[in-house]
Every structure is written in structure tokens, then in C-alpha cells.
Amino acid sequence: MKPNHLQMRAFILDQDFEDILALAAQVCEASLAYFLAADGRLFAYDTDRGLLEVIDSDGFLVDENSGIHSDLLVVKDATKDNIFANSPYVLSSPFVRFFTCICVFDSDSYLLGYLLVASSEVRSITERQLSGLRRLGRQLAVSFDSKKEDESEVKRDSSSTELMSAIFRNAVDSVVVMDENWCILQWNPKAERTFGWAEREVKGKDFHTTVLPARFHESHFERLSSYQTNNSEVARDSVEIIARNRDGIEFPIALGISLTVLNGKHFFIGFINDITDRISAASILDKQKEFYENILNSLPTDIAVFDANHKYLFVNPGAIKDEEYRKFIVGKDDFEYCEYRKRDKSLAELRRAMFLEVKETGKEIRWEDTVKDPEGNPFTSLRRIFPVYDDRNELSMVIGFGIDITERKILEEKQNALVNQLSAQNTQLVDFCNIVSHNLRAPLVNMSMLAEYIQESEDEDEKNDLISKLSPVIESLHATFNELVESIQIKQDHDIKSENIVLADCLKRVLGEYEMEITKTGAVVEMLFDEAPAVRYPHKYLFSIFQNLMSNALKYHSPKRKPLITVQTKKLDDKIILTVADNGLGVDLEKHKDNFFKIGKVFHRHPNAKGFGLFMTKTQVEAMDGKIWVESTLDVGTTFFIEFKTQSV
């Protein structure tokens, strides 16, 4: 005969049903127990709130389509299960992770519903607990059968008593039944084995004075009294306290207390679990954790551990020296940490990109990043992160290591600077030798020939004439040598001082030296310094730069037109760009671009062209970390660009 839903409802609302759900939760060490009736009504037993009827069962963890038949279903982590991951009971309160479900059939093999225990923690279930749950399922079916209308009241009471007795005797936990004054009424076999007293020895004794050391009597009695004042509620949660057995040996227990009402009287049911092994295992794990953390904290290496979502799980002092910052960062990501430390989020973006690359590729990666210490000094770390996977090949964590390579980077920079300096000096030496061999050969030959003529001549007037011709050659040789020495010394002059210079004043002084040339050629010089009227620069360098550029503009003017020279400055961020443009002969850059600023290079025939001016200008600009470049077109003109580094005039 198919179950009658009215009978089922009467049974479900019975106190025995609530006790079975409570025991199911206790046996399986779960915080929730459910019964989904075949008619779709859902009942929940919460260890905090007791029995609740949930009318709407839509979206519940299991139903007739869940693949549950005569056997049970065990789900260790619902978030990882394709069938149950999107259930509202998983995604929101009560946030179910673990659950175990069995089908309950009556004696006629009709489905009564599903008995289920659940927890918000990922875990497993023991065979002993499964056995107890199956037993409760069978007892639930037996109890329902006993409550059918065609069964007598006596049989029903007998079955209920037998059920409760069986459950009480076979519970995996110690179960104690107490009256409203906390006197022990019943004491199951598990309690006898746990505490060493037979049931007859403890009946009528106070619970707290029997199983607890004397030092805890007063505090625990206050706790028990709080249950009496809230006698409509069960205990909010189990508590871990110290108990004692018959021999006076103390051991830790987890104690949960539930209230039940029978025939108008209040009774308290205590569920006791010896947690010695668990505490011992936890203590061992804590010691192991402390041991390994001490090792990690003692290492000078920067070590950080992240979860699969790039949240910090651990950092050692090598990574963050300040304990406050180390405590803050656990559970946070690099973006939150950078905001907390007021650092540029570009560092967090870099580290997030590296993390995502490891997560996507499953391979170790290495890189360098640079941050500043509290004093603003940069330090560079060589970083390495690699993924760690669990036994299901899912990303468990990402471990990162960092080594401070600041000193190495400084040494590398010094080494590179030294190499560049040596290379530049070598280039200068080669240039110096080339120009000496080229520019000094002719004067020296002239001097040698004149000296020879002087020695051979016997005419005093002729000797004097030859000696007078020797002086200009010596002066030319001296001037050439001085120019060479000056060009070499520019890059060695590290102590030259900068000063604020008004550009118009400096240029006017230079133009004064070329007044005759300007008048002769009819040249026009435009000065456009409104945007940046002054620069911070060594005066002798700026004066020399203007001299060389103005000299070139006048020297290589076009015979087809009057010279027009425009000198202008523009502000670009924190830099100043100086341009000197002319309408002269111009230069074929396709042909000469690689030699434009080299020493001794000339591009037009002119008696005064020596190839020193542009080389000197480039050397003076680069000596102050500036840049110089040129644009030029034959028979159109040439424009020089000079970039002055960061200005604070």
C-alpha cells in the first residue's frame, strides 16, 4: 500500500523524527540533516536551531533526477561536482560543501524520501558513520511503518521505543540523557566505555560534577543554566572542554547539548566525542607548521605562497620585514597591498600578469622587478614562481621566491658605464690619432722643410724671411692641438657646474663675434625664446654650442639667397628643445648621416672647414646627458635639434 501523505506528515511532525535527524547529524559529525519527503516537502534539522520545515524544495541538492537509487550518494565537495555546483544550497546559505544522502523506502518498497546530512566544510565520511546513517535510514522507515493508521497505538509506541533504544545503544558518540536539573537519567554503552562508569553508577548524579574536573564545575554549570533560560533552543554549537574518566585521567571532549520535550517535561541530551586523537593530530600539525615556518622565516630568501586566486597565504620576513604588513597581506592580493602601502599599482599589475601566466601555462617563470624602500632607494629582485597541484591535478597554490640582486645590478651598471667609457675613450683615441696624422702632418712637413731651408741658407735676409714663415705654421699647429685636447677633455670634465642662462643674452654675445660676417652676407637672425627663455646649463658649453652652430650657418650659406637663421625653444614636458634652422647649402644625409658628427668630417669645400665644430657640439651636449640630431636637405637648409635634460630653472 502506497504511503499516505497525511500519515507521513503526522510522523514527520513527531518528536521521534526530530530526534532521528539530530542523531543523524551527530553520528556523521555534520551541522545539518535533511529529509526530503516523496511529496516534495523539505525538512531541515540545524544543530543551531532545531527542526525547520522548508515548504519550497526547488533547487535542493537531490531529487528523483539525481541518480540516487537503492544505494547512497557521497559528495565531498559540491563546488567541484558538475551536477550540484549550481545548487542554491551550495552557492548561498548554508553554503553546503560535503553531503551524504540515502533513499528511505517503507516496507512495501515505496519511496518515503531522502535522508541527507551536510556540512559547510569539504570533508569525507567514515565507513562507521555510513553504517550508522544507513541504520538510521532503516529505523526511519521502520518508525514510519509503525505509525500507519492500521497499526495499533501500542505497537506504535513499542516500535518508537525500540527505535530510540537501538539508536541510543548503537550511537557512535557517548550519549547522556539528563533531566532539567542536569541529573543523569541514561548513559549509553559508548559513554560507559569512554568514562569507565557503568550506567547504574552514574544515574541520579549531576552531569558536570561527574565528568568534569572540579576546576570547571562552576563555569560549566553557568553554561548549562544558560540552556535552561533559553529552553526553547538547543545549544548554539558544541564546545571543546576537558573531561575526566573514572581513574581521574583528563582528556579533551567535544560536547553538544540538545533539548527535547516529552510529555511536557524537558530533557537534555548530551552528545560527547573524545577528541584526544584529533587534538593530538592537530598539535602535531601545529608543531610541524611552526617548525617549517621557523625555517622559512629564517631564510634570507624572499618567499611568498598564494592560493589559486592570487591571494597571499604566507609571506616570510625575507619578503616583508614589518610584522604588521605581513599580517595584513594574508588573504589579500598585490593590488590591495600596493594600495595599503601607497605604491604604484603597476607593480601589482606586473605580478598579476606573471601569476596568470603560471596559472595558464602550468610552468615556472622568472623575471626581475624593482621597487623602492621606505627611503626611496630602488632595489631589484630576481623572482621565480611555480605552480603546485593537488592529487586531482588542480592548482593548489603558487609558490614564489625572490632574491635581492640590487648590488649585482649596481655592479652591472657600473661595469656597463665603465665599458662605455672605455669604448668612448678608445674611439676618442682613434679619432685623436686620425686627426693628428691628418691635420698635423702638413704643418709638421712645412716646419721640417722650413727648418731645412734655414739650415741650408747662407743669406741672413733669406733666413729671416723663412723664420717669419715658420711662426704662422707653429700657431696653426698649436691651435689644432688645443682643439684636439679640448675635445678629448670635455667628457672627462665631470665636475662642471650648471647655471641659469638667459638664451637671448648668450646668443647676442655670440652674434657680436660674427657682426662683420652677418653684415657682409645680409643675414637675418630670428630669436624665438618665449616658450622657454632660459635653460640650466654650463655657460661655456652653451656659448660654444651657439658659436659652432652660428658659424656653420654663416659659413655654409647659399649664394642664391640671403641667410635666414631661426633659433627657437619649445617646452616638452620637463625638457627643453632648442632648434637652430638655416636656409643654407644643406647636406646629403643619405650619404653622410653616419659621419655627420664625427671628428674631422667636412661636407663642403671651405678654407676654414676643419671638422671640429659639430664633433665638439655633440660632445658637449652628450656630456650633460642631452641629445642632438639633425635634419637637412641639399640646397634647402639644415635644422639642428638639441634636447636639454630635466630642467628646473
Secondary structure as the mmCIF struct_conf table of DSSP 4:
data_model
#
loop_
_struct_conf.conf_type_id
_struct_conf.id
_struct_conf.beg_label_comp_id
_struct_conf.beg_label_asym_id
_struct_conf.beg_label_seq_id
_struct_conf.end_label_comp_id
_struct_conf.end_label_asym_id
_struct_conf.end_label_seq_id
HELX_LH_PP_P HELX_LH_PP_P1 LYS A 2 ASN A 4
HELX_RH_AL_P HELX_RH_AL_P1 HIS A 5 ILE A 12
TURN_TY1_P TURN_TY1_P1 LEU A 13 LEU A 13
BEND BEND1 ASP A 14 ASP A 14
HELX_RH_AL_P HELX_RH_AL_P2 GLN A 15 VAL A 27
TURN_TY1_P TURN_TY1_P2 CYS A 28 GLU A 29
BEND BEND2 SER A 31 SER A 31
STRN STRN1 LEU A 32 ALA A 37
TURN_TY1_P TURN_TY1_P3 ALA A 38 ASP A 39
BEND BEND3 GLY A 40 GLY A 40
STRN STRN2 LEU A 42 ASP A 46
TURN_TY1_P TURN_TY1_P4 THR A 47 ARG A 49
STRN STRN3 GLY A 50 VAL A 54
BEND BEND4 ILE A 55 ILE A 55
TURN_TY1_P TURN_TY1_P5 ASP A 58 GLY A 59
BEND BEND5 LEU A 61 LEU A 61
TURN_TY1_P TURN_TY1_P6 GLU A 64 ASN A 65
BEND BEND6 SER A 66 GLY A 67
BEND BEND7 HIS A 69 ASP A 71
STRN STRN4 LEU A 73 VAL A 75
BEND BEND8 LYS A 76 LYS A 76
HELX_RH_3T_P HELX_RH_3T_P1 ALA A 78 LYS A 80
TURN_TY1_P TURN_TY1_P7 ASN A 82 ASN A 86
HELX_RH_AL_P HELX_RH_AL_P3 PRO A 88 LEU A 91
BEND BEND9 SER A 92 SER A 92
TURN_TY1_P TURN_TY1_P8 SER A 93 PRO A 94
STRN STRN5 PHE A 98 PHE A 105
TURN_TY1_P TURN_TY1_P9 SER A 107 ASP A 108
BEND BEND10 SER A 109 SER A 109
STRN STRN6 LEU A 111 SER A 119
BEND BEND11 SER A 120 GLU A 121
HELX_RH_AL_P HELX_RH_AL_P4 GLU A 127 SER A 146
TURN_TY1_P TURN_TY1_P10 LYS A 147 LYS A 147
BEND BEND12 LYS A 148 LYS A 148
TURN_TY1_P TURN_TY1_P11 GLU A 149 ASP A 150
BEND BEND13 GLU A 151 GLU A 151
HELX_RH_AL_P HELX_RH_AL_P5 GLU A 153 ASN A 170
BEND BEND14 VAL A 172 ASP A 173
STRN STRN7 SER A 174 MET A 178
TURN_TY1_P TURN_TY1_P12 GLU A 180 ASN A 181
STRN STRN8 CYS A 183 CYS A 183
STRN STRN9 ILE A 184 TRP A 187
HELX_RH_AL_P HELX_RH_AL_P6 PRO A 189 PHE A 195
BEND BEND15 GLY A 196 GLY A 196
HELX_RH_AL_P HELX_RH_AL_P7 GLU A 199 VAL A 202
TURN_TY1_P TURN_TY1_P13 LYS A 203 GLY A 204
BEND BEND16 LYS A 205 LYS A 205
STRN STRN10 ASP A 206 ASP A 206
HELX_RH_AL_P HELX_RH_AL_P8 PHE A 207 VAL A 211
BEND BEND17 LEU A 212 LEU A 212
HELX_RH_3T_P HELX_RH_3T_P2 ALA A 214 PHE A 216
HELX_RH_AL_P HELX_RH_AL_P9 HIS A 217 THR A 229
TURN_TY1_P TURN_TY1_P14 ASN A 230 SER A 232
BEND BEND18 GLU A 233 GLU A 233
BEND BEND19 ARG A 236 ASP A 237
STRN STRN11 VAL A 239 ARG A 244
TURN_TY1_P TURN_TY1_P15 ARG A 246 ASP A 247
STRN STRN12 GLU A 250 LEU A 262
TURN_TY1_P TURN_TY1_P16 ASN A 263 GLY A 264
STRN STRN13 LYS A 265 ASP A 274
HELX_RH_AL_P HELX_RH_AL_P10 THR A 276 SER A 298
BEND BEND20 PRO A 300 THR A 301
STRN STRN14 ASP A 302 PHE A 306
TURN_TY1_P TURN_TY1_P17 ALA A 308 ASN A 309
BEND BEND21 HIS A 310 HIS A 310
STRN STRN15 TYR A 312 VAL A 315
TURN_TY1_P TURN_TY1_P18 PRO A 317 ALA A 319
HELX_RH_AL_P HELX_RH_AL_P11 GLU A 323 ILE A 329
STRN STRN16 VAL A 330 VAL A 330
TURN_TY1_P TURN_TY1_P19 GLY A 331 GLY A 331
HELX_RH_AL_P HELX_RH_AL_P12 ASP A 334 ARG A 341
TURN_TY1_P TURN_TY1_P20 LYS A 342 LYS A 342
HELX_RH_AL_P HELX_RH_AL_P13 LYS A 345 THR A 361
BEND BEND22 LYS A 363 LYS A 363
STRN STRN17 ILE A 365 LYS A 372
TURN_TY1_P TURN_TY1_P21 PRO A 374 GLU A 375
BEND BEND23 GLY A 376 GLY A 376
STRN STRN18 PRO A 378 TYR A 389
TURN_TY1_P TURN_TY1_P22 ASP A 391 ARG A 392
BEND BEND24 ASN A 393 ASN A 393
STRN STRN19 LEU A 395 ASP A 404
HELX_RH_AL_P HELX_RH_AL_P14 THR A 406 ASN A 439
TURN_TY1_P TURN_TY1_P23 LEU A 440 LEU A 440
HELX_RH_AL_P HELX_RH_AL_P15 ARG A 441 GLU A 456
HELX_RH_AL_P HELX_RH_AL_P16 GLU A 460 GLN A 489
HELX_RH_3T_P HELX_RH_3T_P3 ILE A 490 GLN A 492
TURN_TY1_P TURN_TY1_P24 HIS A 494 ASP A 495
HELX_LH_PP_P HELX_LH_PP_P2 ILE A 496 SER A 498
STRN STRN20 GLU A 499 VAL A 502
HELX_RH_AL_P HELX_RH_AL_P17 LEU A 503 GLU A 513
TURN_TY1_P TURN_TY1_P25 TYR A 514 TYR A 514
HELX_RH_AL_P HELX_RH_AL_P18 GLU A 515 THR A 521
TURN_TY1_P TURN_TY1_P26 GLY A 522 GLY A 522
STRN STRN21 VAL A 524 LEU A 528
BEND BEND25 ASP A 530 GLU A 531
STRN STRN22 ALA A 534 TYR A 537
HELX_RH_AL_P HELX_RH_AL_P19 HIS A 539 LYS A 555
TURN_TY1_P TURN_TY1_P27 TYR A 556 TYR A 556
TURN_TY1_P TURN_TY1_P28 PRO A 559 LYS A 560
BEND BEND26 ARG A 561 ARG A 561
STRN STRN23 LEU A 564 LEU A 572
TURN_TY1_P TURN_TY1_P29 ASP A 573 ASP A 574
STRN STRN24 LYS A 575 ASP A 582
BEND BEND27 GLY A 584 LEU A 585
HELX_RH_AL_P HELX_RH_AL_P20 LEU A 589 HIS A 592
TURN_TY1_P TURN_TY1_P30 LYS A 593 PHE A 597
BEND BEND28 LYS A 598 LYS A 598
TURN_TY1_P TURN_TY1_P31 ILE A 599 GLY A 600
BEND BEND29 PHE A 603 HIS A 604
TURN_TY1_P TURN_TY1_P32 PRO A 607 ASN A 608
BEND BEND30 GLY A 611 GLY A 611
HELX_RH_AL_P HELX_RH_AL_P21 GLY A 613 ALA A 623
TURN_TY1_P TURN_TY1_P33 MET A 624 ASP A 625
STRN STRN25 LYS A 627 THR A 633
TURN_TY1_P TURN_TY1_P34 LEU A 634 VAL A 636
STRN STRN26 GLY A 637 PHE A 644
BEND BEND31 THR A 646 THR A 646
#
